[in-house]
Amino acid sequence: MLLKNPFKRDRRQLTSSPCENGFTLLEVLVALAVLSIALVAVFELFSANLKGIAASDDYVSAVLRAESKMREILDDDKLTEKSWGEATDDGYRMDATVADAATDRTENLQVKLLEITLTVHWTRGTKERSLTLKTMKLVEKQV
């Protein structure tokens, strides 16, 4: 009986057969499936980011409009209790309310505290969104 040397390789083992070159069809299909799943996930992330950017752009625009209107209201020296609303040409609606606040604490003083609430409404797509700003202003009581 002849024993083989385990360290000596057969010449046929050193060269590869034509069946062992390249990838099989199954390996290519699995690689394409994994690649397509990864690409879909990446595109979904980009899409979600674009939606988030668009929504934040709407909120920034609404905040700028609300701050501008709030400054107009605060600059009014003869501010009294009232409520009103107005619409802009580009689809924003603003509702403002000026009301007395802490009347029990200011009844013996020469000033009164007014609470100003400004709400901006707008529609994007099918959703209506809104943003509310609140502040207070101290004014002299009118005799």
N, CA, C and O atoms as CSV, one atom per row, in Angstrom:
chain,resi,resn,atom,element,x,y,z
A,1,MET,N,N,0.830,-1.164,0.000
A,1,MET,CA,C,0.000,0.000,0.000
A,1,MET,C,C,0.886,1.242,0.000
A,1,MET,O,O,1.863,1.341,0.741
A,2,LEU,N,N,0.509,2.176,-0.851
A,2,LEU,CA,C,1.307,3.368,-1.058
A,2,LEU,C,C,0.648,4.536,-0.333
A,2,LEU,O,O,-0.532,4.812,-0.549
A,3,LEU,N,N,1.387,5.211,0.512
A,3,LEU,CA,C,0.848,6.360,1.246
A,3,LEU,C,C,1.150,7.640,0.491
A,3,LEU,O,O,2.232,7.821,-0.068
A,4,LYS,N,N,0.158,8.526,0.492
A,4,LYS,CA,C,0.337,9.813,-0.173
A,4,LYS,C,C,0.953,10.811,0.776
A,4,LYS,O,O,0.682,10.806,1.977
A,5,ASN,N,N,1.766,11.646,0.232
A,5,ASN,CA,C,2.351,12.728,1.003
A,5,ASN,C,C,1.316,13.871,1.063
A,5,ASN,O,O,0.930,14.393,0.018
A,6,PRO,N,N,0.862,14.264,2.261
A,6,PRO,CA,C,-0.164,15.313,2.336
A,6,PRO,C,C,0.358,16.689,1.942
A,6,PRO,O,O,-0.437,17.581,1.646
A,7,PHE,N,N,1.653,16.880,1.932
A,7,PHE,CA,C,2.220,18.184,1.590
A,7,PHE,C,C,2.472,18.339,0.091
A,7,PHE,O,O,2.722,19.442,-0.393
A,8,LYS,N,N,2.406,17.264,-0.611
A,8,LYS,CA,C,2.622,17.301,-2.044
A,8,LYS,C,C,1.270,17.420,-2.742
A,8,LYS,O,O,0.371,16.613,-2.506
A,9,ARG,N,N,1.132,18.412,-3.586
A,9,ARG,CA,C,-0.131,18.642,-4.264
A,9,ARG,C,C,-0.107,18.020,-5.646
A,9,ARG,O,O,0.913,17.899,-6.324
A,10,ASP,N,N,-1.284,17.648,-5.989
A,10,ASP,CA,C,-1.453,17.107,-7.322
A,10,ASP,C,C,-1.458,18.259,-8.314
A,10,ASP,O,O,-1.929,19.350,-7.992
A,11,ARG,N,N,-0.949,18.035,-9.491
A,11,ARG,CA,C,-0.858,19.089,-10.490
A,11,ARG,C,C,-2.253,19.558,-10.907
A,11,ARG,O,O,-2.412,20.728,-11.256
A,12,ARG,N,N,-3.235,18.720,-10.884
A,12,ARG,CA,C,-4.597,19.072,-11.269
A,12,ARG,C,C,-5.231,20.036,-10.258
A,12,ARG,O,O,-6.118,20.813,-10.613
A,13,GLN,N,N,-4.790,19.987,-9.037
A,13,GLN,CA,C,-5.348,20.865,-8.018
A,13,GLN,C,C,-4.843,22.293,-8.163
A,13,GLN,O,O,-5.517,23.214,-7.703
A,14,LEU,N,N,-3.713,22.515,-8.769
A,14,LEU,CA,C,-3.152,23.844,-8.918
A,14,LEU,C,C,-3.833,24.649,-10.019
A,14,LEU,O,O,-3.883,25.876,-9.937
A,15,THR,N,N,-4.337,24.013,-11.007
A,15,THR,CA,C,-5.047,24.727,-12.082
A,15,THR,C,C,-6.529,24.609,-11.832
A,15,THR,O,O,-7.010,23.580,-11.358
A,16,SER,N,N,-7.267,25.684,-12.157
A,16,SER,CA,C,-8.711,25.648,-11.922
A,16,SER,C,C,-9.422,25.196,-13.180
A,16,SER,O,O,-8.965,25.450,-14.294
A,17,SER,N,N,-10.500,24.549,-12.998
A,17,SER,CA,C,-11.287,24.087,-14.133
A,17,SER,C,C,-12.177,25.224,-14.628
A,17,SER,O,O,-12.409,26.178,-13.886
A,18,PRO,N,N,-12.675,25.151,-15.846
A,18,PRO,CA,C,-13.516,26.222,-16.382
A,18,PRO,C,C,-14.774,26.457,-15.558
A,18,PRO,O,O,-15.311,27.564,-15.586
A,19,CYS,N,N,-15.257,25.477,-14.837
A,19,CYS,CA,C,-16.462,25.637,-14.023
A,19,CYS,C,C,-16.210,26.496,-12.794
A,19,CYS,O,O,-17.156,27.050,-12.235
A,20,GLU,N,N,-14.975,26.621,-12.361
A,20,GLU,CA,C,-14.673,27.357,-11.146
A,20,GLU,C,C,-14.315,28.813,-11.399
A,20,GLU,O,O,-14.112,29.549,-10.433
A,21,ASN,N,N,-14.226,29.271,-12.643
A,21,ASN,CA,C,-13.909,30.670,-12.955
A,21,ASN,C,C,-15.171,31.516,-12.903
A,21,ASN,O,O,-16.214,31.068,-13.377
A,22,GLY,N,N,-15.118,32.747,-12.334
A,22,GLY,CA,C,-16.248,33.667,-12.331
A,22,GLY,C,C,-17.278,33.331,-11.270
A,22,GLY,O,O,-17.034,32.546,-10.353
A,23,PHE,N,N,-18.443,33.958,-11.427
A,23,PHE,CA,C,-19.522,33.783,-10.459
A,23,PHE,C,C,-20.625,32.947,-11.078
A,23,PHE,O,O,-20.813,32.927,-12.295
A,24,THR,N,N,-21.331,32.276,-10.230
A,24,THR,CA,C,-22.486,31.527,-10.727
A,24,THR,C,C,-23.663,32.483,-10.858
A,24,THR,O,O,-23.647,33.584,-10.309
A,25,LEU,N,N,-24.670,32.054,-11.581
A,25,LEU,CA,C,-25.860,32.877,-11.775
A,25,LEU,C,C,-26.546,33.167,-10.439
A,25,LEU,O,O,-27.047,34.271,-10.225
A,26,LEU,N,N,-26.568,32.208,-9.569
A,26,LEU,CA,C,-27.178,32.393,-8.255
A,26,LEU,C,C,-26.442,33.456,-7.448
A,26,LEU,O,O,-27.081,34.279,-6.794
A,27,GLU,N,N,-25.115,33.455,-7.481
A,27,GLU,CA,C,-24.344,34.462,-6.758
A,27,GLU,C,C,-24.596,35.859,-7.306
A,27,GLU,O,O,-24.692,36.820,-6.541
A,28,VAL,N,N,-24.703,35.976,-8.620
A,28,VAL,CA,C,-24.982,37.273,-9.235
A,28,VAL,C,C,-26.373,37.767,-8.839
A,28,VAL,O,O,-26.545,38.946,-8.531
A,29,LEU,N,N,-27.354,36.887,-8.845
A,29,LEU,CA,C,-28.721,37.276,-8.457
A,29,LEU,C,C,-28.793,37.708,-6.993
A,29,LEU,O,O,-29.467,38.687,-6.671
A,30,VAL,N,N,-28.122,37.006,-6.124
A,30,VAL,CA,C,-28.106,37.375,-4.703
A,30,VAL,C,C,-27.423,38.724,-4.516
A,30,VAL,O,O,-27.891,39.550,-3.733
A,31,ALA,N,N,-26.336,38.952,-5.217
A,31,ALA,CA,C,-25.636,40.238,-5.108
A,31,ALA,C,C,-26.514,41.378,-5.613
A,31,ALA,O,O,-26.553,42.445,-4.999
A,32,LEU,N,N,-27.214,41.167,-6.720
A,32,LEU,CA,C,-28.122,42.199,-7.238
A,32,LEU,C,C,-29.278,42.464,-6.273
A,32,LEU,O,O,-29.692,43.612,-6.110
A,33,ALA,N,N,-29.799,41.428,-5.641
A,33,ALA,CA,C,-30.885,41.604,-4.683
A,33,ALA,C,C,-30.420,42.426,-3.479
A,33,ALA,O,O,-31.124,43.331,-3.032
A,34,VAL,N,N,-29.252,42.114,-2.965
A,34,VAL,CA,C,-28.709,42.865,-1.825
A,34,VAL,C,C,-28.446,44.316,-2.224
A,34,VAL,O,O,-28.746,45.234,-1.461
A,35,LEU,N,N,-27.890,44.524,-3.410
A,35,LEU,CA,C,-27.625,45.879,-3.894
A,35,LEU,C,C,-28.917,46.671,-4.071
A,35,LEU,O,O,-28.977,47.846,-3.709
A,36,SER,N,N,-29.943,46.042,-4.620
A,36,SER,CA,C,-31.206,46.761,-4.819
A,36,SER,C,C,-31.860,47.119,-3.487
A,36,SER,O,O,-32.432,48.201,-3.360
A,37,ILE,N,N,-31.789,46.253,-2.511
A,37,ILE,CA,C,-32.352,46.564,-1.180
A,37,ILE,C,C,-31.604,47.739,-0.556
A,37,ILE,O,O,-32.222,48.621,0.040
A,38,ALA,N,N,-30.289,47.754,-0.688
A,38,ALA,CA,C,-29.494,48.858,-0.136
A,38,ALA,C,C,-29.822,50.164,-0.854
A,38,ALA,O,O,-29.945,51.204,-0.207
A,39,LEU,N,N,-29.965,50.127,-2.179
A,39,LEU,CA,C,-30.291,51.351,-2.924
A,39,LEU,C,C,-31.669,51.883,-2.569
A,39,LEU,O,O,-31.850,53.095,-2.448
A,40,VAL,N,N,-32.638,51.002,-2.403
A,40,VAL,CA,C,-33.983,51.435,-2.015
A,40,VAL,C,C,-33.940,52.110,-0.647
A,40,VAL,O,O,-34.598,53.130,-0.442
A,41,ALA,N,N,-33.184,51.560,0.279
A,41,ALA,CA,C,-33.066,52.160,1.613
A,41,ALA,C,C,-32.434,53.543,1.537
A,41,ALA,O,O,-32.879,54.468,2.217
A,42,VAL,N,N,-31.399,53.691,0.714
A,42,VAL,CA,C,-30.740,54.995,0.577
A,42,VAL,C,C,-31.679,56.009,-0.054
A,42,VAL,O,O,-31.744,57.153,0.397
A,43,PHE,N,N,-32.411,55.609,-1.094
A,43,PHE,CA,C,-33.355,56.532,-1.741
A,43,PHE,C,C,-34.485,56.930,-0.796
A,43,PHE,O,O,-34.949,58.069,-0.840
A,44,GLU,N,N,-34.927,56.022,0.048
A,44,GLU,CA,C,-35.957,56.356,1.043
A,44,GLU,C,C,-35.436,57.398,2.031
A,44,GLU,O,O,-36.167,58.310,2.418
A,45,LEU,N,N,-34.188,57.266,2.434
A,45,LEU,CA,C,-33.604,58.243,3.348
A,45,LEU,C,C,-33.518,59.618,2.697
A,45,LEU,O,O,-33.824,60.624,3.336
A,46,PHE,N,N,-33.105,59.671,1.435
A,46,PHE,CA,C,-33.048,60.948,0.727
A,46,PHE,C,C,-34.429,61.565,0.605
A,46,PHE,O,O,-34.593,62.772,0.781
A,47,SER,N,N,-35.421,60.741,0.306
A,47,SER,CA,C,-36.788,61.230,0.168
A,47,SER,C,C,-37.305,61.794,1.491
A,47,SER,O,O,-37.930,62.854,1.518
A,48,ALA,N,N,-37.046,61.094,2.566
A,48,ALA,CA,C,-37.483,61.568,3.887
A,48,ALA,C,C,-36.785,62.879,4.237
A,48,ALA,O,O,-37.403,63.775,4.811
A,49,ASN,N,N,-35.506,62.997,3.896
A,49,ASN,CA,C,-34.786,64.240,4.175
A,49,ASN,C,C,-35.349,65.404,3.372
A,49,ASN,O,O,-35.461,66.513,3.893
A,50,LEU,N,N,-35.703,65.168,2.115
A,50,LEU,CA,C,-36.279,66.234,1.289
A,50,LEU,C,C,-37.628,66.686,1.844
A,50,LEU,O,O,-37.930,67.879,1.842
A,51,LYS,N,N,-38.439,65.740,2.320
A,51,LYS,CA,C,-39.722,66.105,2.924
A,51,LYS,C,C,-39.500,66.929,4.197
A,51,LYS,O,O,-40.208,67.905,4.447
A,52,GLY,N,N,-38.520,66.530,4.987
A,52,GLY,CA,C,-38.203,67.272,6.213
A,52,GLY,C,C,-37.716,68.678,5.915
A,52,GLY,O,O,-38.073,69.624,6.617
A,53,ILE,N,N,-36.905,68.817,4.882
A,53,ILE,CA,C,-36.413,70.143,4.501
A,53,ILE,C,C,-37.554,71.028,4.033
A,53,ILE,O,O,-37.606,72.208,4.379
A,54,ALA,N,N,-38.471,70.469,3.245
A,54,ALA,CA,C,-39.624,71.248,2.769
A,54,ALA,C,C,-40.504,71.681,3.933
A,54,ALA,O,O,-40.970,72.820,3.969
A,55,ALA,N,N,-40.734,70.780,4.888
A,55,ALA,CA,C,-41.559,71.131,6.048
A,55,ALA,C,C,-40.880,72.203,6.895
A,55,ALA,O,O,-41.545,73.123,7.370
A,56,SER,N,N,-39.581,72.097,7.090
A,56,SER,CA,C,-38.889,73.107,7.898
A,56,SER,C,C,-38.862,74.452,7.173
A,56,SER,O,O,-38.891,75.499,7.820
A,57,ASP,N,N,-38.808,74.439,5.851
A,57,ASP,CA,C,-38.862,75.680,5.085
A,57,ASP,C,C,-40.202,76.380,5.294
A,57,ASP,O,O,-40.252,77.602,5.429
A,58,ASP,N,N,-41.287,75.605,5.320
A,58,ASP,CA,C,-42.613,76.181,5.582
A,58,ASP,C,C,-42.677,76.802,6.970
A,58,ASP,O,O,-43.213,77.898,7.141
A,59,TYR,N,N,-42.133,76.105,7.956
A,59,TYR,CA,C,-42.165,76.631,9.320
A,59,TYR,C,C,-41.303,77.879,9.467
A,59,TYR,O,O,-41.684,78.811,10.174
A,60,VAL,N,N,-40.161,77.909,8.818
A,60,VAL,CA,C,-39.303,79.096,8.876
A,60,VAL,C,C,-40.019,80.294,8.273
A,60,VAL,O,O,-39.992,81.392,8.830
A,61,SER,N,N,-40.660,80.074,7.133
A,61,SER,CA,C,-41.404,81.156,6.490
A,61,SER,C,C,-42.538,81.643,7.389
A,61,SER,O,O,-42.755,82.848,7.515
A,62,ALA,N,N,-43.257,80.716,8.011
A,62,ALA,CA,C,-44.355,81.094,8.902
A,62,ALA,C,C,-43.847,81.847,10.127
A,62,ALA,O,O,-44.473,82.816,10.557
A,63,VAL,N,N,-42.732,81.419,10.690
A,63,VAL,CA,C,-42.168,82.105,11.860
A,63,VAL,C,C,-41.746,83.521,11.495
A,63,VAL,O,O,-41.980,84.453,12.264
A,64,LEU,N,N,-41.123,83.694,10.326
A,64,LEU,CA,C,-40.713,85.035,9.909
A,64,LEU,C,C,-41.919,85.957,9.746
A,64,LEU,O,O,-41.880,87.115,10.160
A,65,ARG,N,N,-42.983,85.442,9.146
A,65,ARG,CA,C,-44.204,86.252,8.984
A,65,ARG,C,C,-44.828,86.583,10.344
A,65,ARG,O,O,-45.264,87.708,10.587
A,66,ALA,N,N,-44.861,85.579,11.220
A,66,ALA,CA,C,-45.458,85.786,12.543
A,66,ALA,C,C,-44.645,86.795,13.358
A,66,ALA,O,O,-45.218,87.655,14.026
A,67,GLU,N,N,-43.343,86.697,13.306
A,67,GLU,CA,C,-42.510,87.655,14.042
A,67,GLU,C,C,-42.687,89.072,13.505
A,67,GLU,O,O,-42.733,90.031,14.275
A,68,SER,N,N,-42.785,89.200,12.207
A,68,SER,CA,C,-42.995,90.513,11.607
A,68,SER,C,C,-44.321,91.114,12.056
A,68,SER,O,O,-44.392,92.286,12.426
A,69,LYS,N,N,-45.364,90.300,12.017
A,69,LYS,CA,C,-46.679,90.786,12.436
A,69,LYS,C,C,-46.690,91.085,13.936
A,69,LYS,O,O,-47.306,92.059,14.366
A,70,MET,N,N,-46.024,90.267,14.721
A,70,MET,CA,C,-45.967,90.490,16.169
A,70,MET,C,C,-45.256,91.805,16.475
A,70,MET,O,O,-45.663,92.523,17.388
A,71,ARG,N,N,-44.214,92.130,15.738
A,71,ARG,CA,C,-43.522,93.410,15.943
A,71,ARG,C,C,-44.441,94.588,15.616
A,71,ARG,O,O,-44.426,95.608,16.305
A,72,GLU,N,N,-45.247,94.435,14.547
A,72,GLU,CA,C,-46.212,95.480,14.220
A,72,GLU,C,C,-47.199,95.693,15.367
A,72,GLU,O,O,-47.505,96.828,15.731
A,73,ILE,N,N,-47.686,94.609,15.922
A,73,ILE,CA,C,-48.656,94.697,17.020
A,73,ILE,C,C,-48.002,95.323,18.247
A,73,ILE,O,O,-48.602,96.183,18.893
A,74,LEU,N,N,-46.794,94.909,18.576
A,74,LEU,CA,C,-46.110,95.435,19.758
A,74,LEU,C,C,-45.726,96.904,19.604
A,74,LEU,O,O,-45.607,97.612,20.603
A,75,ASP,N,N,-45.531,97.371,18.384
A,75,ASP,CA,C,-45.178,98.774,18.149
A,75,ASP,C,C,-46.366,99.721,18.307
A,75,ASP,O,O,-46.192,100.937,18.389
A,76,ASP,N,N,-47.566,99.160,18.349
A,76,ASP,CA,C,-48.767,99.993,18.499
A,76,ASP,C,C,-48.823,100.527,19.935
A,76,ASP,O,O,-48.958,99.752,20.882
A,77,ASP,N,N,-48.719,101.858,20.095
A,77,ASP,CA,C,-48.736,102.461,21.425
A,77,ASP,C,C,-50.130,102.474,22.039
A,77,ASP,O,O,-50.266,102.521,23.262
A,78,LYS,N,N,-51.146,102.435,21.223
A,78,LYS,CA,C,-52.533,102.469,21.711
A,78,LYS,C,C,-53.171,101.094,21.613
A,78,LYS,O,O,-54.314,100.964,21.174
A,79,LEU,N,N,-52.446,100.086,22.013
A,79,LEU,CA,C,-52.930,98.710,21.931
A,79,LEU,C,C,-54.028,98.483,22.963
A,79,LEU,O,O,-53.852,98.789,24.143
A,80,THR,N,N,-55.149,97.952,22.520
A,80,THR,CA,C,-56.277,97.652,23.402
A,80,THR,C,C,-56.730,96.217,23.160
A,80,THR,O,O,-56.253,95.532,22.256
A,81,GLU,N,N,-57.660,95.794,23.993
A,81,GLU,CA,C,-58.180,94.434,23.837
A,81,GLU,C,C,-58.967,94.344,22.540
A,81,GLU,O,O,-59.877,95.135,22.294
A,82,LYS,N,N,-58.609,93.382,21.723
A,82,LYS,CA,C,-59.331,93.160,20.476
A,82,LYS,C,C,-58.907,91.834,19.883
A,82,LYS,O,O,-57.981,91.182,20.365
A,83,SER,N,N,-59.598,91.454,18.834
A,83,SER,CA,C,-59.304,90.212,18.145
A,83,SER,C,C,-59.564,90.433,16.656
A,83,SER,O,O,-60.574,91.037,16.295
A,84,TRP,N,N,-58.675,89.956,15.789
A,84,TRP,CA,C,-58.855,90.126,14.358
A,84,TRP,C,C,-58.100,89.048,13.595
A,84,TRP,O,O,-57.278,88.320,14.152
A,85,GLY,N,N,-58.396,88.970,12.326
A,85,GLY,CA,C,-57.732,88.008,11.455
A,85,GLY,C,C,-57.510,88.621,10.083
A,85,GLY,O,O,-58.234,89.522,9.662
A,86,GLU,N,N,-56.510,88.121,9.406
A,86,GLU,CA,C,-56.243,88.602,8.053
A,86,GLU,C,C,-55.582,87.487,7.255
A,86,GLU,O,O,-54.950,86.592,7.816
A,87,ALA,N,N,-55.739,87.556,5.927
A,87,ALA,CA,C,-55.138,86.561,5.034
A,87,ALA,C,C,-54.143,87.255,4.119
A,87,ALA,O,O,-54.352,88.399,3.713
A,88,THR,N,N,-53.071,86.564,3.799
A,88,THR,CA,C,-52.070,87.106,2.887
A,88,THR,C,C,-52.317,86.551,1.488
A,88,THR,O,O,-53.083,85.604,1.309
A,89,ASP,N,N,-51.666,87.145,0.513
A,89,ASP,CA,C,-51.835,86.713,-0.875
A,89,ASP,C,C,-51.222,85.347,-1.150
A,89,ASP,O,O,-51.629,84.659,-2.085
A,90,ASP,N,N,-50.263,84.959,-0.354
A,90,ASP,CA,C,-49.571,83.686,-0.606
A,90,ASP,C,C,-50.073,82.533,0.261
A,90,ASP,O,O,-49.354,81.551,0.448
A,91,GLY,N,N,-51.284,82.632,0.790
A,91,GLY,CA,C,-51.909,81.487,1.438
A,91,GLY,C,C,-51.771,81.380,2.936
A,91,GLY,O,O,-52.139,80.352,3.505
A,92,TYR,N,N,-51.264,82.386,3.593
A,92,TYR,CA,C,-51.164,82.365,5.055
A,92,TYR,C,C,-52.341,83.127,5.652
A,92,TYR,O,O,-52.769,84.145,5.110
A,93,ARG,N,N,-52.856,82.632,6.763
A,93,ARG,CA,C,-53.923,83.321,7.494
A,93,ARG,C,C,-53.425,83.575,8.912
A,93,ARG,O,O,-52.923,82.671,9.580
A,94,MET,N,N,-53.572,84.826,9.363
A,94,MET,CA,C,-53.101,85.189,10.699
A,94,MET,C,C,-54.285,85.614,11.553
A,94,MET,O,O,-55.092,86.448,11.142
A,95,ASP,N,N,-54.381,85.038,12.732
A,95,ASP,CA,C,-55.399,85.401,13.711
A,95,ASP,C,C,-54.694,85.925,14.946
A,95,ASP,O,O,-53.807,85.270,15.495
A,96,ALA,N,N,-55.098,87.124,15.383
A,96,ALA,CA,C,-54.458,87.745,16.548
A,96,ALA,C,C,-55.509,88.070,17.604
A,96,ALA,O,O,-56.640,88.443,17.292
A,97,THR,N,N,-55.110,87.921,18.837
A,97,THR,CA,C,-55.972,88.249,19.969
A,97,THR,C,C,-55.149,89.005,21.000
A,97,THR,O,O,-54.048,88.594,21.363
A,98,VAL,N,N,-55.706,90.122,21.464
A,98,VAL,CA,C,-55.096,90.893,22.545
A,98,VAL,C,C,-56.097,90.876,23.691
A,98,VAL,O,O,-57.237,91.312,23.528
A,99,ALA,N,N,-55.680,90.377,24.842
A,99,ALA,CA,C,-56.578,90.248,25.989
A,99,ALA,C,C,-55.854,90.680,27.258
A,99,ALA,O,O,-54.629,90.606,27.356
A,100,ASP,N,N,-56.660,91.141,28.241
A,100,ASP,CA,C,-56.106,91.484,29.553
A,100,ASP,C,C,-55.595,90.230,30.239
A,100,ASP,O,O,-56.188,89.156,30.138
A,101,ALA,N,N,-54.489,90.392,30.935
A,101,ALA,CA,C,-53.927,89.292,31.710
A,101,ALA,C,C,-53.613,89.802,33.110
A,101,ALA,O,O,-53.199,90.950,33.276
A,102,ALA,N,N,-53.800,88.987,34.076
A,102,ALA,CA,C,-53.501,89.312,35.476
A,102,ALA,C,C,-54.212,90.586,35.921
A,102,ALA,O,O,-53.594,91.472,36.511
A,103,THR,N,N,-55.500,90.677,35.640
A,103,THR,CA,C,-56.252,91.882,36.021
A,103,THR,C,C,-56.344,92.039,37.539
A,103,THR,O,O,-56.376,93.165,38.036
A,104,ASP,N,N,-56.387,90.948,38.272
A,104,ASP,CA,C,-56.463,91.042,39.727
A,104,ASP,C,C,-55.180,91.620,40.326
A,104,ASP,O,O,-55.226,92.211,41.405
A,105,ARG,N,N,-54.060,91.466,39.666
A,105,ARG,CA,C,-52.798,91.987,40.191
A,105,ARG,C,C,-52.526,93.422,39.743
A,105,ARG,O,O,-51.739,94.127,40.374
A,106,THR,N,N,-53.165,93.857,38.668
A,106,THR,CA,C,-52.874,95.202,38.146
A,106,THR,C,C,-54.034,96.176,38.324
A,106,THR,O,O,-53.985,97.287,37.795
A,107,GLU,N,N,-55.060,95.792,39.045
A,107,GLU,CA,C,-56.229,96.679,39.161
A,107,GLU,C,C,-55.927,97.978,39.910
A,107,GLU,O,O,-56.583,98.987,39.654
A,108,ASN,N,N,-54.969,97.986,40.815
A,108,ASN,CA,C,-54.629,99.198,41.564
A,108,ASN,C,C,-53.431,99.940,40.966
A,108,ASN,O,O,-52.953,100.913,41.550
A,109,LEU,N,N,-52.958,99.503,39.845
A,109,LEU,CA,C,-51.794,100.125,39.203
A,109,LEU,C,C,-52.239,100.998,38.030
A,109,LEU,O,O,-53.372,100.896,37.560
A,110,GLN,N,N,-51.343,101.844,37.572
A,110,GLN,CA,C,-51.613,102.708,36.434
A,110,GLN,C,C,-51.320,102.013,35.091
A,110,GLN,O,O,-51.423,102.627,34.029
A,111,VAL,N,N,-50.962,100.752,35.157
A,111,VAL,CA,C,-50.648,99.986,33.948
A,111,VAL,C,C,-51.491,98.720,33.927
A,111,VAL,O,O,-52.014,98.275,34.949
A,112,LYS,N,N,-51.604,98.169,32.755
A,112,LYS,CA,C,-52.253,96.867,32.642
A,112,LYS,C,C,-51.408,95.961,31.756
A,112,LYS,O,O,-50.654,96.430,30.904
A,113,LEU,N,N,-51.543,94.680,31.967
A,113,LEU,CA,C,-50.769,93.680,31.249
A,113,LEU,C,C,-51.653,93.052,30.179
A,113,LEU,O,O,-52.728,92.529,30.471
A,114,LEU,N,N,-51.185,93.110,28.936
A,114,LEU,CA,C,-51.924,92.534,27.819
A,114,LEU,C,C,-51.204,91.284,27.315
A,114,LEU,O,O,-49.983,91.272,27.159
A,115,GLU,N,N,-51.975,90.248,27.070
A,115,GLU,CA,C,-51.423,89.031,26.484
A,115,GLU,C,C,-51.777,89.028,25.005
A,115,GLU,O,O,-52.943,89.166,24.636
A,116,ILE,N,N,-50.758,88.868,24.161
A,116,ILE,CA,C,-50.952,88.885,22.711
A,116,ILE,C,C,-50.696,87.479,22.185
A,116,ILE,O,O,-49.637,86.896,22.418
A,117,THR,N,N,-51.685,86.946,21.471
A,117,THR,CA,C,-51.575,85.623,20.872
A,117,THR,C,C,-51.742,85.770,19.370
A,117,THR,O,O,-52.730,86.332,18.898
A,118,LEU,N,N,-50.778,85.265,18.628
A,118,LEU,CA,C,-50.813,85.341,17.169
A,118,LEU,C,C,-50.649,83.930,16.616
A,118,LEU,O,O,-49.666,83.247,16.906
A,119,THR,N,N,-51.633,83.499,15.811
A,119,THR,CA,C,-51.595,82.171,15.209
A,119,THR,C,C,-51.548,82.306,13.694
A,119,THR,O,O,-52.357,83.020,13.101
A,120,VAL,N,N,-50.605,81.624,13.079
A,120,VAL,CA,C,-50.464,81.615,11.620
A,120,VAL,C,C,-50.902,80.248,11.124
A,120,VAL,O,O,-50.434,79.222,11.618
A,121,HIS,N,N,-51.813,80.235,10.134
A,121,HIS,CA,C,-52.306,78.993,9.536
A,121,HIS,C,C,-51.887,78.960,8.067
A,121,HIS,O,O,-51.904,79.989,7.391
A,122,TRP,N,N,-51.512,77.782,7.575
A,122,TRP,CA,C,-51.226,77.612,6.155
A,122,TRP,C,C,-51.483,76.157,5.777
A,122,TRP,O,O,-51.537,75.276,6.636
A,123,THR,N,N,-51.639,75.924,4.486
A,123,THR,CA,C,-51.924,74.585,3.991
A,123,THR,C,C,-50.849,74.173,2.998
A,123,THR,O,O,-50.522,74.915,2.072
A,124,ARG,N,N,-50.309,72.989,3.202
A,124,ARG,CA,C,-49.357,72.390,2.260
A,124,ARG,C,C,-49.868,71.002,1.932
A,124,ARG,O,O,-49.987,70.146,2.808
A,125,GLY,N,N,-50.168,70.790,0.668
A,125,GLY,CA,C,-50.738,69.503,0.271
A,125,GLY,C,C,-52.142,69.395,0.826
A,125,GLY,O,O,-52.985,70.254,0.565
A,126,THR,N,N,-52.395,68.367,1.573
A,126,THR,CA,C,-53.718,68.165,2.166
A,126,THR,C,C,-53.740,68.510,3.654
A,126,THR,O,O,-54.795,68.459,4.286
A,127,LYS,N,N,-52.590,68.858,4.213
A,127,LYS,CA,C,-52.517,69.120,5.652
A,127,LYS,C,C,-52.541,70.614,5.943
A,127,LYS,O,O,-51.875,71.410,5.281
A,128,GLU,N,N,-53.326,70.969,6.951
A,128,GLU,CA,C,-53.302,72.350,7.426
A,128,GLU,C,C,-52.380,72.409,8.631
A,128,GLU,O,O,-52.479,71.600,9.554
A,129,ARG,N,N,-51.505,73.360,8.602
A,129,ARG,CA,C,-50.528,73.525,9.680
A,129,ARG,C,C,-50.748,74.882,10.344
A,129,ARG,O,O,-51.323,75.797,9.755
A,130,SER,N,N,-50.281,74.986,11.570
A,130,SER,CA,C,-50.409,76.262,12.274
A,130,SER,C,C,-49.250,76.428,13.243
A,130,SER,O,O,-48.597,75.469,13.656
A,131,LEU,N,N,-49.027,77.683,13.585
A,131,LEU,CA,C,-47.942,78.051,14.482
A,131,LEU,C,C,-48.460,79.188,15.351
A,131,LEU,O,O,-49.064,80.130,14.838
A,132,THR,N,N,-48.233,79.115,16.647
A,132,THR,CA,C,-48.743,80.128,17.567
A,132,THR,C,C,-47.588,80.775,18.324
A,132,THR,O,O,-46.711,80.097,18.858
A,133,LEU,N,N,-47.614,82.112,18.355
A,133,LEU,CA,C,-46.665,82.886,19.153
A,133,LEU,C,C,-47.452,83.631,20.224
A,133,LEU,O,O,-48.540,84.142,19.959
A,134,LYS,N,N,-46.907,83.692,21.417
A,134,LYS,CA,C,-47.542,84.430,22.519
A,134,LYS,C,C,-46.512,85.332,23.166
A,134,LYS,O,O,-45.338,84.982,23.288
A,135,THR,N,N,-46.972,86.491,23.573
A,135,THR,CA,C,-46.117,87.400,24.319
A,135,THR,C,C,-46.999,88.292,25.176
A,135,THR,O,O,-48.225,88.193,25.123
A,136,MET,N,N,-46.382,89.158,25.963
A,136,MET,CA,C,-47.114,90.091,26.822
A,136,MET,C,C,-46.545,91.471,26.661
A,136,MET,O,O,-45.374,91.648,26.325
A,137,LYS,N,N,-47.404,92.462,26.909
A,137,LYS,CA,C,-46.976,93.842,26.828
A,137,LYS,C,C,-47.634,94.628,27.952
A,137,LYS,O,O,-48.818,94.461,28.243
A,138,LEU,N,N,-46.843,95.480,28.569
A,138,LEU,CA,C,-47.320,96.337,29.627
A,138,LEU,C,C,-47.662,97.706,29.043
A,138,LEU,O,O,-46.805,98.357,28.447
A,139,VAL,N,N,-48.917,98.148,29.213
A,139,VAL,CA,C,-49.343,99.437,28.658
A,139,VAL,C,C,-49.984,100.266,29.769
A,139,VAL,O,O,-50.408,99.736,30.796
A,140,GLU,N,N,-50.044,101.574,29.541
A,140,GLU,CA,C,-50.699,102.462,30.505
A,140,GLU,C,C,-52.199,102.325,30.385
A,140,GLU,O,O,-52.737,102.140,29.293
A,141,LYS,N,N,-52.875,102.419,31.533
A,141,LYS,CA,C,-54.331,102.374,31.524
A,141,LYS,C,C,-54.865,103.677,30.952
A,141,LYS,O,O,-54.356,104.758,31.246
A,142,GLN,N,N,-55.894,103.556,30.134
A,142,GLN,CA,C,-56.533,104.758,29.597
A,142,GLN,C,C,-57.648,105.185,30.524
A,142,GLN,O,O,-58.453,104.374,30.981
A,143,VAL,N,N,-57.675,106.487,30.792
A,143,VAL,CA,C,-58.666,107.022,31.738
A,143,VAL,C,C,-59.954,107.332,31.040
A,143,VAL,O,O,-60.905,107.790,31.673
